[in-house]
Amino acid sequence: MSTDEAKDAYSARAREVTEMLGVQVSAADPNRAVIEPWADTVKGRILDVGSGTGRWAGHLAGLGHSIDGLEPVDQLVDIARKSHPAVLFRLGAIADLADSDDRWAGILAWYSLIHLGPDELPNALATLRSVLEDDGTMLMSFFSGPRLEPFDHPVATAYRWPMPDMARALGQAGLEVIGERWDGLTPHAIMLVRV
């Protein structure tokens, strides 16, 4: 699925997405146990890629982290800016970072690469690597499974990536996997990578 197709799908369903995700991170959200400790290790600015309603960027900013959001859907950027006025939310896609002089010490890519198939993911990872500081890390979540395949996601077609395939794609982009989690029982996977 192309980035534009995913953007159009989220634009058409921005209200539903907001209702589904909310604008705040719940105290009971189990992902806090993964994202918060990682953010504490980042020595500098963080970029929340595909920041959506701004909930994670706003949450981490509230914990004292310097963080920017990047989101291609203008309706979601508006919601994020209203919900978290202290955070800078940029309207744009990963491809828009290609010529950027900005660098971040950490990148949070929390389910933000899920709509990229094998033709698009390599360029996106290379672009993210190009804006990550040399000692930086990226925490990412995605859907995994035994084979690379598209599936019906509530908003737009998404992909399941086998762990070895994702690790290979990251390696080709110049990123090294230093931690991973996938229990094989659910499609939810996490990887921590560094330059």
C-alpha positions in Angstrom: 0.0 0.0 0.0 1.4 3.4 -0.9 1.9 6.1 1.7 -0.6 8.3 0.0 -3.3 5.6 0.1 -2.7 5.1 3.8 -2.8 8.8 4.4 -6.1 9.1 2.5 -7.6 6.2 4.5 -6.7 7.8 7.8 -7.9 11.2 6.6 -11.3 9.7 5.7 -11.5 8.1 9.1 -9.7 10.5 11.4 -12.7 10.8 13.7 -12.9 7.0 14.1 -9.2 6.8 14.6 -9.3 9.4 17.4 -12.2 7.6 19.1 -10.3 4.3 18.9 -6.9 5.6 20.1 -7.9 8.6 22.2 -5.6 11.6 22.8 -4.1 10.5 26.2 -2.2 7.4 27.3 -4.1 5.5 29.9 -2.5 4.8 33.2 -3.2 1.1 32.5 -1.7 1.0 29.0 0.8 -1.9 29.0 2.9 -0.2 26.4 4.0 2.3 29.0 6.3 -0.4 30.5 8.2 -0.6 27.2 8.1 3.0 25.9 8.8 4.9 29.1 12.0 3.0 30.0 13.3 3.3 26.5 12.6 7.1 26.4 14.6 7.4 29.7 17.6 6.0 27.9 17.5 8.6 25.1 20.0 11.4 25.5 18.4 14.1 23.5 15.4 14.8 21.3 12.9 12.1 20.3 10.8 12.0 17.1 7.4 10.3 17.3 6.9 9.1 13.7 3.2 8.7 12.7 2.3 10.5 15.9 -1.4 10.3 15.2 -3.5 12.0 17.9 -0.3 12.9 19.7 -1.0 10.7 22.7 2.6 9.2 23.0 4.4 12.5 22.2 2.2 14.3 24.7 2.7 11.6 27.3 6.5 11.6 27.0 6.6 15.4 26.9 4.6 15.3 30.2 7.4 13.1 31.6 10.0 15.7 30.7 11.3 14.5 27.4 12.0 16.7 24.5 9.9 15.3 21.7 8.5 16.2 18.3 5.6 14.6 16.4 5.5 13.8 12.7 2.1 12.9 11.2 0.9 13.0 7.5 -2.8 13.4 8.2 -3.7 17.1 8.8 -6.9 16.3 10.8 -4.8 14.3 13.3 -2.1 17.0 13.5 -4.9 19.5 14.4 -6.2 17.1 17.1 -2.7 16.5 18.4 -1.9 20.3 18.5 -5.1 21.1 20.4 -4.6 18.2 22.8 -0.9 18.8 23.5 -0.1 22.4 22.7 3.4 22.3 24.3 4.6 19.7 21.7 5.7 20.5 18.2 3.7 18.5 15.7 4.9 18.6 12.1 2.6 17.8 9.2 4.5 15.4 7.0 5.5 11.9 6.1 8.7 9.9 6.6 9.7 10.7 3.0 9.6 14.4 3.9 12.6 13.9 6.2 14.9 12.7 3.4 16.5 16.1 3.0 16.2 17.3 6.6 19.1 18.7 8.5 17.3 17.8 11.8 18.6 14.9 13.8 17.0 13.1 16.8 18.6 11.0 19.5 15.6 8.6 19.5 12.8 7.7 17.2 9.6 6.2 18.3 7.9 4.3 15.4 4.9 2.8 17.3 2.8 1.0 14.7 3.7 3.7 12.2 5.4 1.5 9.6 2.7 -1.1 9.4 1.2 0.0 6.1 4.5 -0.1 4.3 5.0 -3.2 2.1 8.3 -4.6 0.8 8.6 -2.0 -1.9 8.3 1.0 0.5 9.7 -0.1 3.8 13.4 -0.1 2.8 13.3 3.6 1.8 11.4 4.5 4.9 14.0 2.8 7.2 16.9 4.4 5.3 15.3 7.8 5.8 14.7 7.2 9.5 18.4 6.1 9.8 19.5 9.3 8.1 17.8 11.5 10.8 18.9 9.4 13.7 22.0 10.5 15.6 25.0 8.2 15.4 24.5 7.0 19.0 20.7 7.0 18.7 18.1 4.3 19.0 14.7 3.6 17.5 11.9 1.7 19.3 9.4 0.3 16.8 6.3 -1.9 17.0 4.8 -3.7 14.1 2.8 -6.8 13.2 4.7 -10.1 12.8 3.9 -13.5 11.6 5.4 -16.6 9.9 5.4 -15.0 6.5 5.3 -11.5 4.9 1.7 -10.8 4.0 -0.8 -8.1 3.8 -3.9 -8.2 5.9 -7.1 -6.2 6.5 -6.5 -3.6 9.2 -9.4 -1.5 10.5 -8.2 1.6 8.6 -6.0 0.5 5.7 -4.1 -2.6 4.5 -1.3 -3.5 6.8 1.5 -6.0 6.7 2.8 -8.8 8.9 6.6 -9.1 8.8 8.5 -12.2 10.0 11.0 -11.2 12.6 14.0 -12.2 10.5 12.8 -10.3 7.5 12.3 -7.1 9.5 15.7 -7.5 11.1 17.2 -8.0 7.6 15.5 -4.8 6.3 16.7 -2.9 9.3 20.3 -4.1 8.8 20.2 -3.1 5.2 19.2 0.4 6.3 22.2 0.5 8.6 20.4 -0.3 11.9 21.3 -3.1 14.3 18.6 -4.9 16.3 19.6 -4.9 20.0 16.3 -6.1 21.4 13.2 -7.8 20.2 10.0 -9.2 21.6 7.4 -11.4 19.9 5.7 -14.3 21.6 4.4 -15.9 18.4 0.9 -16.0 19.9 -0.2 -12.6 18.9 0.9 -10.5 15.9 2.3 -7.7 18.0 6.1 -7.4 17.8 8.6 -4.9 19.1 12.2 -4.2 18.1 14.8 -1.9 19.6 17.5 -0.9 17.1 20.6 1.3 17.1 22.9 2.8 14.5 
